[in-house]
Amino acid sequence: MSLAPRLDIRQSQSLVMTPQLQQAIKLLTLSNLEVEAFIAEEVEKNPLLDASAVREVATPERPEREAPAGADELVAGTAPSEDRGLDLDYATESHQQDSVADGGTGPDGGLSLNGTNGSGGLGGEDGPDWDSLANDAPSLAEHLEAQVALILSGTELTIAAHIIDQLDEAGYLTVPLDEIAGRLGVPLAMVEAALKVVQGLDPTGVGARDLAECLALQAKEVDRYDPCMAKLIAHLDLLARGELVRLKRICGVDDEDMADMIRELRGYDPKPGCRYGGEPSQAVVPDLFVTRTKAGWGIELNTATLPRVLVNRRYYQELRHSPQDKGSKAWLADCLASANWLMKALDQRQRTIIRVATEIVKQQEAFFLHGVAHLKPLTLARVAEAIGMHESTVSRVTSNKYLSCARGLFELKFFFTSGIAAADGGDAVSAEAVKSAIKALIANEGAKILSDDTLVELLQAKGFDIARRTVAKYRESLGIGSSVQRRRARALAG
């Protein structure tokens, strides 16, 4: 074996993730609103992108062009290289015609609250900014610090502020008092006194070190903390297990008094800190609309949230013919190439979403007609095979996308579920359909609580071949307790 240096030529293949390829993949996973934010960033970087283009209504003189290569071909780099379709005019696209989303749009293309064009009422520009009002809500710490600053000062205020900083989001103090005293270098008595002040703040129950203390603080606030209530709060474990006979004996009360005390406890807030702070809830905006028509199903993109952007070729021609050096010409060419690629990627994204959604509706038509009980097992691979795309492309398309139909708002991932074999050997049924059946059986169980074994028998009678452990798993995923827990809860409610 020679150890001398030498030159070898080898041939190999590798997949290179170009910036354009990464951009196309990223666009597939984004929702319409996220794409709009992405386009806004691109417009700032690329002067040839024009986001102020006004969409026109399609006319018979401007028919829809032949669909270009699919998203898989675009990502793989095998799409035709001609420039046709790069400078897109969305007025000519079939998925941009007047639709459910076009009705009641504001001046910026968004839906107004009053269903009009957004020029008046709550949807106008002069209307209140509800989002900013929600974001101005104080956090729990801010709410408590504003109160304690009016009561304490100096060292006492410093200790109380430190205690407030240690509260969790529910308002509980999880740090031992002696640890706080050692950390601040103050006597334990001062920390206890500061905690007592904090526990007297609004909302009542903050600063408690456990659930019993939280409920006790609220009972004291309404002057209901008598010896019987104190004993009940001290034995919450017995209450959770439904041992009412033992509780009545410990508290020394009869059935009526026990029911009254339990009713009082249920009126207290076990997590008082959750009233403040936290992230404001965000409304889910559908990316697709599915409607029933005489000819079948109408599937269209939510045009109110779709970005409208064109390549400004007039401005490109002005810049191109203006005096510029070699570097400026190269920069302008890069801007044009980037803008053209982005337009084509956006077009392919929308066409791909429509193709995937159309196949989902086709596969799950029984759900749209009759409800969740008729949802069928469906996999990404099955949809990918039907539309001639890769499974990973379908997975990206169905991420962060929501579909609105007559039955409600659903994430596209909702329609992909595992299957449960049918007892009669017929077609498998969706796991969501089984969960719906379990939920309906328990909701109508009446005076007799149904055990998991009984649920298995009832489900098998409905044609579901399911095991007991699967029933228990689905029941727990629905947030429904066991038969023992439901029996105890019913006893407490009674």
C-alpha positions in Angstrom: 0.0 0.0 0.0 1.5 3.3 -1.2 1.7 6.2 1.3 2.7 8.7 -1.4 0.3 11.6 -2.1 -1.9 11.4 -5.1 -5.0 13.0 -6.8 -8.3 11.1 -7.2 -11.4 12.2 -9.0 -14.7 10.9 -7.6 -18.3 11.5 -8.7 -21.1 11.8 -6.2 -24.6 13.2 -5.8 -25.9 15.4 -3.0 -28.9 17.6 -2.3 -28.0 21.2 -1.7 -30.5 23.3 0.3 -30.4 26.6 -1.7 -32.0 29.7 -0.2 -34.8 29.4 -2.7 -35.5 25.8 -1.7 -35.5 26.7 2.0 -37.9 29.5 1.2 -40.3 27.3 -0.7 -40.3 24.7 2.1 -40.9 27.4 4.7 -43.8 28.9 2.9 -45.6 25.6 2.8 -45.6 25.3 6.6 -46.9 28.9 7.2 -50.5 29.9 7.7 -52.0 32.7 5.7 -51.4 35.3 8.4 -47.8 34.1 8.8 -47.3 34.4 5.1 -48.6 37.9 5.2 -46.0 38.8 7.9 -43.3 37.0 5.8 -44.2 39.0 2.7 -44.0 42.3 4.7 -40.4 41.5 5.6 -39.6 40.6 2.0 -41.1 43.9 0.7 -38.9 45.8 3.0 -35.8 44.1 1.6 -36.8 44.0 -2.0 -37.8 47.3 -3.8 -39.2 45.4 -6.8 -42.0 43.8 -4.7 -45.2 45.8 -4.6 -47.7 45.0 -1.9 -50.1 47.8 -2.7 -51.4 46.2 -5.9 -55.2 46.2 -6.1 -56.9 43.0 -7.0 -59.2 43.1 -10.0 -62.1 40.8 -10.7 -61.4 38.0 -13.2 -63.1 38.3 -16.5 -63.9 35.8 -19.3 -61.3 37.6 -21.5 -58.6 36.7 -19.0 -59.1 32.9 -18.4 -57.1 30.9 -15.9 -53.7 29.8 -17.1 -52.7 26.2 -17.2 -51.5 25.1 -13.8 -47.7 25.1 -13.6 -45.6 22.3 -12.1 -46.6 21.1 -8.7 -44.9 22.0 -5.4 -42.8 18.8 -5.4 -41.3 19.8 -8.7 -40.8 23.3 -7.6 -38.9 22.2 -4.4 -37.0 19.6 -6.4 -35.9 22.2 -9.0 -37.4 20.3 -11.9 -40.2 22.8 -12.7 -40.0 24.5 -16.2 -37.6 27.4 -16.3 -39.7 29.7 -18.5 -40.7 33.1 -17.0 -44.4 32.6 -17.6 -46.3 32.9 -14.4 -43.6 34.6 -12.4 -45.1 38.0 -12.5 -48.4 36.8 -11.2 -51.6 38.8 -11.3 -53.9 37.2 -8.8 -56.9 38.6 -10.5 -56.6 35.8 -13.1 -56.4 32.9 -10.5 -59.5 30.8 -9.9 -58.8 30.7 -6.2 -58.9 34.5 -6.0 -62.4 35.0 -7.4 -65.2 36.4 -5.2 -65.8 34.0 -2.4 -67.0 33.6 1.2 -63.9 35.5 2.3 -64.5 38.4 -0.1 -67.8 39.3 1.6 -67.5 42.0 4.2 -63.9 43.0 3.7 -62.4 46.2 5.0 -60.4 48.7 3.1 -57.3 46.7 3.7 -58.9 43.4 2.6 -59.6 42.3 6.1 -63.0 41.3 7.6 -64.6 44.0 9.7 -66.6 43.3 12.9 -69.8 44.6 11.5 -69.6 42.6 8.3 -69.4 45.8 6.1 -66.5 47.3 4.3 -64.9 48.3 7.6 -65.5 52.1 7.0 -67.8 52.5 9.9 -69.0 51.0 13.2 -66.6 48.9 15.3 -64.6 47.8 12.3 -63.5 51.3 11.2 -60.1 52.8 11.7 -61.4 55.1 14.4 -62.9 52.2 16.4 -61.4 51.0 19.7 -58.3 48.9 19.5 -59.4 45.8 21.5 -56.1 44.1 21.2 -54.2 46.9 22.8 -56.8 47.0 25.6 -56.2 43.3 26.3 -52.4 43.7 26.3 -52.7 46.6 28.8 -54.0 44.3 31.5 -51.6 44.2 34.5 -49.9 41.1 35.5 -50.4 39.5 38.9 -47.1 40.9 40.3 -47.9 44.4 39.0 -51.4 44.2 40.6 -50.0 43.2 44.0 -47.1 45.5 44.0 -49.4 48.5 43.4 -51.4 47.5 46.4 -48.6 46.7 48.8 -46.8 50.0 48.0 -49.7 51.8 49.6 -49.4 49.8 52.8 -45.7 49.1 53.5 -42.4 51.0 53.1 -38.7 50.5 53.7 -37.6 47.0 54.6 -41.1 45.6 55.0 -41.9 46.7 51.4 -38.7 45.1 50.1 -39.6 41.8 51.8 -43.2 41.9 50.5 -42.0 42.7 47.0 -39.6 39.7 47.1 -42.4 37.4 48.3 -44.6 38.6 45.4 -41.8 37.8 43.0 -41.7 34.2 44.2 -45.4 33.6 43.6 -46.3 31.2 40.7 -48.9 32.0 38.1 -51.7 30.6 40.2 -50.7 32.9 43.1 -49.1 30.3 45.4 -45.9 30.8 47.4 -43.7 27.7 46.7 -40.5 29.0 48.5 -40.1 28.3 52.2 -40.2 31.3 54.4 -36.9 30.5 56.2 -35.2 30.4 52.8 -36.5 33.9 52.0 -35.3 35.1 55.4 -31.9 33.7 54.8 -31.7 35.1 51.3 -32.6 38.6 52.5 -30.8 38.4 55.8 -33.8 39.4 57.9 -35.6 37.7 60.8 -38.2 35.0 60.0 -40.8 37.0 62.0 -40.5 39.9 59.5 -41.0 37.6 56.6 -44.1 36.1 58.2 -45.5 39.5 58.9 -44.9 40.6 55.2 -46.6 37.4 54.0 -49.6 38.1 56.1 -49.9 41.5 54.4 -49.5 39.9 51.0 -52.3 37.4 51.8 -54.6 40.3 52.6 -54.3 41.7 49.1 -56.7 41.3 46.2 -57.4 38.8 44.9 -58.1 36.9 48.1 -56.1 33.7 48.4 -52.8 34.9 46.9 -49.7 34.1 48.9 -51.1 30.8 50.1 -48.6 27.9 50.4 -51.1 25.2 49.6 -54.8 24.7 48.5 -56.1 24.4 52.0 -54.6 27.7 53.0 -55.9 29.4 49.9 -59.4 28.2 50.6 -59.1 29.1 54.2 -58.1 32.7 53.3 -61.2 33.0 51.1 -63.4 31.5 53.8 -62.1 34.1 56.3 -62.7 36.9 53.9 -66.5 36.1 53.8 -66.6 35.2 57.5 -67.3 31.6 56.9 -64.2 30.1 58.6 -65.9 28.5 61.6 -64.6 25.3 63.3 -66.7 23.0 61.1 -65.4 24.7 57.9 -61.8 24.6 59.3 -62.1 20.8 59.8 -63.5 20.3 56.3 -60.7 22.3 54.7 -58.1 20.4 56.8 -59.5 17.1 55.3 -59.7 17.9 51.6 -58.3 14.5 50.8 -61.4 12.9 52.3 -63.6 15.2 50.3 -61.7 14.3 47.1 -62.3 10.6 47.8 -66.0 11.2 48.5 -65.9 9.9 52.0 -68.9 12.1 53.1 -69.9 9.9 56.1 -66.5 10.2 57.7 -66.4 13.9 57.0 -69.7 14.5 58.6 -68.5 12.7 61.7 -65.2 14.7 61.8 -67.0 18.0 61.3 -69.9 17.2 63.5 -72.6 18.3 61.0 -75.6 16.7 59.3 -76.3 16.2 55.6 -77.7 19.6 55.1 -74.8 21.5 56.7 -72.3 19.3 54.9 -73.9 20.0 51.5 -74.0 23.7 52.3 -70.2 23.8 53.2 -69.3 21.9 50.1 -71.4 24.3 48.0 -69.5 27.2 49.7 -66.1 25.6 48.9 -67.0 25.2 45.2 -67.6 29.0 45.0 -64.0 29.7 46.0 -61.2 30.1 43.5 -58.4 27.5 43.8 -56.1 29.5 41.5 -56.7 33.2 42.2 -53.5 34.4 40.5 -54.8 33.1 37.1 -57.2 36.1 36.9 -54.2 38.3 36.0 -51.5 38.2 33.4 -51.0 35.5 30.9 -51.0 35.7 27.1 -54.1 37.2 25.5 -56.2 34.7 23.7 -55.8 34.8 19.9 -58.7 34.1 17.5 -58.0 31.4 15.0 -58.4 32.7 11.4 -59.4 30.0 8.9 -57.1 29.5 5.9 -59.7 27.6 3.9 -63.5 27.6 3.4 -65.5 24.5 2.5 -69.1 25.1 1.4 -71.7 22.8 0.0 -72.8 23.7 -3.5 -75.2 22.2 -6.0 -72.3 20.7 -8.0 -70.6 19.2 -4.9 -68.1 21.0 -2.6 -66.6 24.4 -3.0 -63.1 24.7 -1.6 -61.4 28.1 -1.6 -58.7 30.0 0.2 -59.4 32.8 2.6 -58.6 35.7 0.4 -59.0 38.1 3.2 -55.8 36.9 4.7 -53.8 36.1 1.6 -51.0 38.5 0.7 -51.4 40.5 -2.5 -48.0 41.3 -4.0 -46.7 41.8 -7.5 -43.3 42.3 -9.1 -43.1 46.0 -10.1 -41.5 45.6 -13.5 -42.1 49.3 -14.4 -39.8 50.3 -11.6 -37.4 47.6 -12.6 -37.2 49.0 -16.1 -36.5 52.5 -14.7 -33.7 51.3 -12.5 -32.3 49.1 -15.3 -31.9 52.0 -17.7 -30.6 54.4 -15.2 -26.8 55.0 -14.9 -25.3 52.3 -12.5 -22.1 50.4 -12.0 -21.5 46.7 -12.3 -22.3 46.0 -8.7 -25.7 47.8 -8.9 -26.6 45.8 -12.0 -25.9 42.6 -10.2 -27.9 43.6 -7.2 -30.9 44.6 -9.3 -30.7 41.3 -11.1 -30.7 39.4 -7.8 -33.7 41.4 -6.6 -35.6 40.5 -9.8 -34.7 36.8 -9.5 -35.7 36.8 -5.9 -39.0 38.5 -6.5 -39.9 36.2 -9.4 -39.1 33.1 -7.3 -41.1 34.4 -4.4 -44.1 35.0 -6.7 -43.9 31.5 -8.2 -43.4 29.9 -4.7 -46.5 31.8 -3.4 -48.5 30.6 -6.4 -47.4 27.0 -6.0 -48.2 27.2 -2.3 -51.8 28.2 -2.9 -52.3 25.6 -5.6 -50.8 22.9 -3.4 -53.0 23.8 -0.4 -56.1 23.6 -2.6 -55.1 20.2 -4.0 -54.5 18.8 -0.5 -57.7 20.3 0.9 -59.7 19.0 -2.0 -58.4 15.4 -1.5 -59.1 15.7 2.3 -62.7 16.7 1.6 -63.0 13.9 -0.9 -61.7 11.3 1.6 -63.7 12.6 4.5 -67.0 13.6 2.7 -69.0 11.5 5.2 -67.8 13.8 8.0 -68.8 17.0 6.3 -72.2 15.4 5.6 -73.0 13.6 8.8 -70.5 14.6 11.5 -67.6 13.3 13.5 -69.1 9.9 14.0 -68.5 9.2 10.3 -64.8 10.3 10.3 -62.7 7.8 8.5 -59.1 6.7 9.2 -56.7 8.7 7.0 -52.9 9.0 6.6 -50.6 11.5 5.0 -49.3 8.8 2.7 -52.8 8.1 1.4 -53.4 11.7 0.5 -49.9 12.1 -1.0 -50.4 9.1 -3.2 -53.8 10.3 -4.4 -52.5 13.7 -5.5 -49.1 12.6 -6.7 -47.0 14.4 -4.0 -44.5 13.5 -1.4 -45.7 12.7 2.1 -43.5 15.4 3.6 -45.1 18.0 1.4 -48.6 17.0 2.6 -47.3 17.2 6.1 -46.0 20.7 5.7 -49.2 21.8 3.9 -51.4 20.6 6.8 -49.3 22.2 9.5 -50.8 25.4 11.0 -53.7 25.5 8.6 -57.4 25.7 9.6 -60.5 24.8 7.6 -63.9 26.4 8.2 -67.0 24.5 7.2 -70.7 24.3 8.3 -69.6 22.0 11.2 -67.1 24.4 12.6 -63.4 25.3 12.5 -60.9 22.4 12.3 -57.2 22.1 11.9 -56.2 20.1 8.8 -54.3 17.7 11.0 -57.7 16.8 12.6 -58.7 14.8 9.6 -55.7 12.4 9.9 -56.5 9.8 12.5 -55.7 6.2 13.2 -58.2 3.5 12.6 -60.1 1.1 14.8 -61.2 -2.2 13.2 -64.9 -2.9 12.8 -66.4 -5.7 14.7 -68.2 -7.1 11.7 -65.0 -7.1 9.5 -66.1 -4.0 7.6 -64.2 -0.8 7.0 -62.1 0.6 9.9 -63.4 3.6 11.8 -61.6 6.7 12.9 -60.3 7.0 16.5 -62.1 10.4 16.7 -65.4 8.6 15.8 -64.8 6.2 18.7 -64.0 9.1 21.1 -67.2 10.8 20.0 -69.2 7.6 20.8 -67.5 7.2 24.2 -68.3 10.8 25.1 -72.0 10.4 24.0 -72.4 7.1 26.0 -71.0 8.7 29.2 -73.0 11.9 28.8 -76.2 9.8 28.6 -75.3 7.1 31.2 -78.0 8.2 33.6 -78.2 6.9 37.2 -76.1 3.9 36.4 -72.4 4.7 36.0 -70.8 2.9 33.1 -67.6 1.1 33.7 -64.9 0.7 31.0 -65.9 -2.9 30.6 -69.5 -1.9 30.0 -68.4 0.8 27.5 -66.4 -1.9 25.6 -69.6 -4.0 25.3 -71.7 -1.1 24.2 -69.1 0.0 21.6 -68.8 -3.5 20.3 -72.5 -3.5 19.9 -72.1 -0.4 17.8 -69.6 -2.2 15.6 -66.3 -1.0 17.1 -63.8 -3.8 17.8 -62.0 -2.1 20.7 -60.1 -3.3 23.8 -60.7 -2.0 27.3 -57.2 -0.3 27.6 -58.0 1.6 24.4 -61.3 2.8 25.9 -59.5 3.9 29.1 -56.9 5.8 27.0 -59.5 7.5 24.9 -61.6 8.4 27.9 -58.6 10.0 29.7 -57.7 11.9 26.5 -61.3 13.4 26.6 -60.7 14.5 30.2 -63.4 12.1 31.6 -62.7 10.4 34.9 -63.1 6.7 35.7 -66.4 5.2 36.8 -65.3 5.5 40.4 -64.4 9.2 40.0 -67.6 9.9 38.3 -69.6 8.1 41.0 -67.9 10.2 43.7 -68.5 13.4 41.8 -72.2 12.6 41.4 -72.4 11.8 45.1 -70.8 15.2 46.0 -73.1 17.0 43.6 -76.1 15.3 45.2 
